[in-house]
Amino acid sequence: MRAVVQRVTRASVETDGRTVGEIGTGLMVLLGVTHDDTVETADRLAAKIWTLRIMDEEKSAADLGAGILVVSQFTLYGDARKGRRPSWTAAAPGPVAEPIYDHFCQALRDLGATVAEGVFGADMAITLTNDGPTTLLLEM
């Protein structure tokens, strides 16, 4: 499981011209799922992100009650080492990835996070203001 985590002052995601998720100060998470990821992996990554001390004054989203916007992002598993056309074979197919993505979002909620989401598999437009800028790549 891979996640790009960005500290933001605001973030939103639109699909079909309507806003489906938005947060103020908090974390923007682009989440990629691979074939061998499990709900246990999702639980560990959710706990890591929720308590990651990357907010102001070395606080975590948990410390501040900051929102988290999660968007599915299979392209995090794109492999462009050969040629010019990325391969997506490392990304789990939708029927495998979607339940794990859903579990990840619920795991964050179970930890106390306010979670906004994109629409799994949809064409989305993301707007955000990166704070810092602070961006991390996490892998479990």
VOBA-1610 file (N, C-alpha, C; in pm, whole numbers, padded with zeros to 5 digits, always signed):
BEGIN
Met+00085-00117+00000Met+00000+00000+00000Met+00090+00123+00000Arg+00057+00216-00086Arg+00132+00342-00095Arg+00038+00458-00072Ala+00095+00560-00007Ala+00017+00682+00016Ala+00107+00803-00003Val+00057+00899-00077Val+00119+01031-00083Val+00038+01116+00014Val+00106+01168+00115Val+00040+01245+00221Val+00089+01389+00212Gln-00005+01481+00197Gln+00029+01622+00189Gln-00042+01698+00300Arg+00034+01784+00368Arg-00028+01875+00466Arg-00089+01989+00387Val-00216+02019+00413Val-00288+02119+00334Val-00359+02219+00425Thr-00382+02336+00369Thr-00469+02433+00438Thr-00612+02419+00389Arg-00628+02356+00274Arg-00761+02321+00222Arg-00742+02224+00107Ala-00843+02139+00085Ala-00840+02045-00027Ala-00983+02004-00060Ser-01006+01981-00188Ser-01138+01935-00230Ser-01122+01846-00351Val-01224+01764-00374Val-01225+01676-00490Val-01363+01686-00555Glu-01361+01698-00687Glu-01485+01707-00766Glu-01493+01593-00864Thr-01613+01550-00892Thr-01638+01457-01000Thr-01771+01495-01063Asp-01776+01488-01193Asp-01896+01528-01268Asp-01942+01670-01233Gly-01845+01759-01207Gly-01877+01899-01182Gly-01930+01930-01044Arg-01930+01832-00953Arg-01979+01859-00818Arg-01874+01817-00716Thr-01866+01893-00607Thr-01773+01863-00500Thr-01826+01744-00421Val-01741+01641-00409Val-01782+01520-00337Val-01710+01506-00204Gly-01602+01582-00184Gly-01529+01579-00058Gly-01444+01703-00043Glu-01436+01754+00080Glu-01351+01871+00104Glu-01315+01879+00251Ile-01198+01938+00277Ile-01152+01961+00413Ile-01086+02098+00421Gly-01071+02147+00541Gly-00989+02266+00566Gly-00848+02218+00599Thr-00788+02275+00702Thr-00654+02234+00741Thr-00653+02086+00778Gly-00558+02014+00720Gly-00550+01871+00748Gly-00455+01802+00653Leu-00491+01679+00616Leu-00406+01596+00530Leu-00482+01550+00406Met-00416+01560+00294Met-00464+01506+00167Met-00389+01375+00147Val-00462+01265+00126Val-00400+01134+00109Val-00442+01075-00024Leu-00342+01051-00111Leu-00363+00975-00233Leu-00323+00832-00200Leu-00414+00737-00218Leu-00393+00600-00171Leu-00391+00501-00286Gly-00283+00423-00295Gly-00271+00317-00394Gly-00267+00182-00326Val-00336+00086-00386Val-00345-00049-00331Val-00282-00146-00431Thr-00200-00238-00381Thr-00141-00341-00465Thr-00201-00478-00430His-00163-00580-00503His-00227-00711-00497His-00223-00779-00360Asp-00115-00764-00286Asp-00104-00836-00160Asp-00140-00752-00038Asp-00198-00637-00057Asp-00242-00555+00057Asp-00362-00620+00124Thr-00373-00599+00254Thr-00480-00656+00334Thr-00545-00547+00419Val-00653-00583+00486Val-00716-00486+00577Val-00623-00455+00694Glu-00538-00551+00732Glu-00440-00525+00837Glu-00339-00419+00793Thr-00298-00426+00666Thr-00209-00324+00611Thr-00278-00188+00616Ala-00404-00186+00577Ala-00482-00061+00577Ala-00493-00005+00719Asp-00515-00091+00817Asp-00523-00047+00956Asp-00393+00017+01003Arg-00281-00047+00971Arg-00150+00005+01012Arg-00121+00140+00947Leu-00151+00151+00817Leu-00125+00276+00746Leu-00217+00387+00798Ala-00341+00355+00825Ala-00434+00455+00878Ala-00383+00509+01012Ala-00340+00420+01100Ala-00288+00462+01231Ala-00162+00547+01215Lys-00077+00509+01123Lys+00047+00584+01097Lys+00014+00727+01051Ile-00075+00738+00954Ile-00109+00870+00899Ile-00179+00956+01004Trp-00271+00899+01080Trp-00347+00973+01180Trp-00256+01031+01289Thr-00147+00960+01320Thr-00059+01004+01428Thr+00074+01060+01379Leu+00090+01074+01249Leu+00213+01127+01191Leu+00231+01273+01232Arg+00344+01307+01289Arg+00368+01441+01343Arg+00423+01534+01236Ile+00334+01573+01142Ile+00377+01664+01035Ile+00295+01792+01030Met+00209+01810+01128Met+00133+01934+01135Met+00219+02039+01207Asp+00170+02161+01216Asp+00245+02268+01284Asp+00284+02225+01426Glu+00401+02271+01468Glu+00454+02245+01601Glu+00469+02095+01630Glu+00499+02018+01526Glu+00519+01873+01536Glu+00400+01800+01596Lys+00283+01847+01564Lys+00161+01780+01610Lys+00110+01691+01497Ser+00020+01602+01532Ser-00041+01512+01435Ser-00184+01557+01404Ala-00241+01499+01301Ala-00382+01525+01271Ala-00468+01483+01390Ala-00428+01375+01457Ala-00501+01329+01576Ala-00497+01434+01686Asp-00380+01494+01706Asp-00367+01597+01810Asp-00458+01716+01784Leu-00474+01751+01657Leu-00548+01871+01619Leu-00692+01844+01577Gly-00728+01718+01561Gly-00859+01686+01507Gly-00874+01732+01363Ala-00762+01732+01290Ala-00762+01780+01151Ala-00831+01679+01059Gly-00895+01730+00956Gly-00962+01645+00859Gly-00863+01576+00766Ile-00911+01468+00706Ile-00831+01393+00609Ile-00917+01369+00485Leu-00863+01407+00370Leu-00929+01381+00241Leu-00854+01267+00175Val-00925+01156+00146Val-00864+01037+00087Val-00917+01018-00054Val-00825+00999-00148Val-00860+00976-00288Val-00786+00853-00338Ser-00858+00760-00399Ser-00794+00640-00455Ser-00705+00681-00572Gln-00589+00617-00583Gln-00490+00658-00682Gln-00410+00537-00729Phe-00468+00457-00821Phe-00398+00338-00867Phe-00269+00372-00940Thr-00257+00494-00991Thr-00137+00532-01066Thr-00012+00540-00977Leu-00029+00535-00845Leu+00088+00530-00757Leu+00168+00402-00780Tyr+00105+00302-00840Tyr+00175+00178-00872Tyr+00212+00169-01020Gly+00212+00281-01089Gly+00258+00283-01228Gly+00407+00259-01235Asp+00450+00182-01333Asp+00592+00152-01352Asp+00633+00201-01491Ala+00716+00304-01493Ala+00760+00364-01620Ala+00910+00346-01640Arg+00968+00243-01579Arg+01112+00221-01593Arg+01150+00182-01736Lys+01060+00114-01805Lys+01089+00073-01943Lys+00993+00145-02037Gly+01048+00198-02143Gly+00964+00263-02243Gly+00901+00392-02194Arg+00796+00433-02265Arg+00729+00560-02232Arg+00585+00539-02188Arg+00539+00418-02189Arg+00402+00390-02147Arg+00407+00314-02014Pro+00354+00373-01907Pro+00359+00304-01777Pro+00280+00174-01779Ser+00327+00081-01700Ser+00256-00044-01675Ser+00181-00028-01543Trp+00061-00081-01537Trp-00021-00070-01416Trp-00039-00205-01348Thr+00043-00303-01384Thr+00022-00439-01334Thr+00040-00451-01183Ala+00115-00363-01121Ala+00134-00370-00976Ala+00013-00316-00898Ala-00074-00242-00965Ala-00194-00189-00899Ala-00299-00300-00891Ala-00360-00312-00775Ala-00466-00411-00758Ala-00587-00369-00843Pro-00657-00466-00903Pro-00779-00432-00978Pro-00888-00379-00885Gly-00981-00304-00941Gly-01088-00243-00863Gly-01157-00334-00764Pro-01199-00456-00804Pro-01269-00542-00709Pro-01185-00582-00588Val-01053-00578-00602Val-00963-00607-00489Val-00934-00478-00412Ala-00906-00370-00483Ala-00863-00245-00420Ala-00975-00171-00349Glu-01094-00169-00406Glu-01200-00088-00348Glu-01237-00127-00205Pro-01252-00256-00173Pro-01283-00288-00032Pro-01171-00249+00064Ile-01047-00255+00019Ile-00935-00216+00106Ile-00933-00064+00122Tyr-00960+00008+00014Tyr-00971+00154+00021Tyr-01083+00192+00119Asp-01198+00129+00106Asp-01310+00157+00196Asp-01273+00128+00342His-01203+00016+00362His-01162-00021+00498His-01064+00082+00554Phe-00970+00129+00472Phe-00876+00232+00515Phe-00950+00357+00563Cys-01045+00403+00485Cys-01122+00522+00524Cys-01198+00498+00654Gln-01257+00379+00669Gln-01330+00347+00791Gln-01235+00335+00910Ala-01116+00280+00887Ala-01016+00269+00994Ala-00979+00407+01047Leu-00963+00505+00957Leu-00937+00642+01001Leu-01052+00695+01084Arg-01174+00671+01038Arg-01292+00716+01114Arg-01296+00651+01252Asp-01265+00521+01257Asp-01265+00449+01385Asp-01163+00506+01482Leu-01056+00564+01428Leu-00953+00626+01512Leu-00994+00766+01558Gly-01102+00820+01501Gly-01152+00952+01540Gly-01140+01059+01434Ala-01091+01022+01316Ala-01071+01121+01210Ala-01203+01157+01142Thr-01211+01283+01100Thr-01317+01326+01009Thr-01261+01305+00869Val-01324+01217+00793Val-01271+01176+00664Val-01365+01218+00552Ala-01309+01284+00452Ala-01380+01313+00328Ala-01317+01223+00223Glu-01395+01188+00120Glu-01345+01094+00020Glu-01376+01140-00121Gly-01295+01089-00212Gly-01328+01097-00353Gly-01422+00983-00387Val-01443+00958-00516Val-01528+00848-00561Val-01438+00744-00625Phe-01433+00626-00568Phe-01343+00522-00616Phe-01366+00497-00765Gly-01257+00500-00841Gly-01262+00468-00984Gly-01312+00579-01074Ala-01355+00691-01017Ala-01409+00800-01098Ala-01298+00890-01149Asp-01328+00966-01252Asp-01240+01071-01300Asp-01263+01191-01209Met-01158+01233-01138Met-01174+01337-01036Met-01081+01453-01061Ala-01121+01570-01013Ala-01038+01690-01016Ala-01011+01728-00871Ile-00883+01735-00835Ile-00845+01766-00698Ile-00785+01905-00694Thr-00830+01983-00597Thr-00775+02116-00572Thr-00724+02117-00430Leu-00601+02168-00413Leu-00548+02174-00277Leu-00446+02285-00266Thr-00428+02330-00143Thr-00321+02422-00111Thr-00228+02349-00017Asn-00110+02313-00069Asn-00011+02239+00009Asn+00051+02335+00109Asp+00054+02297+00234Asp+00105+02380+00342Asp+00249+02340+00373Gly+00341+02428+00354Gly+00481+02401+00386Gly+00576+02436+00272Pro+00577+02367+00164Pro+00501+02247+00132Pro+00555+02125+00207Thr+00463+02041+00250Thr+00499+01917+00317Thr+00431+01802+00244Thr+00512+01713+00187Thr+00461+01597+00113Thr+00549+01477+00147Leu+00485+01367+00185Leu+00557+01243+00217Leu+00501+01127+00137Leu+00588+01033+00103Leu+00548+00908+00040Leu+00564+00800+00144Leu+00455+00732+00178Leu+00457+00624+00277Leu+00426+00494+00206Glu+00488+00388+00254Glu+00463+00256+00197Glu+00460+00153+00309Met+00360+00068+00305Met+00348-00041+00404Met+00346-00172+00330
//
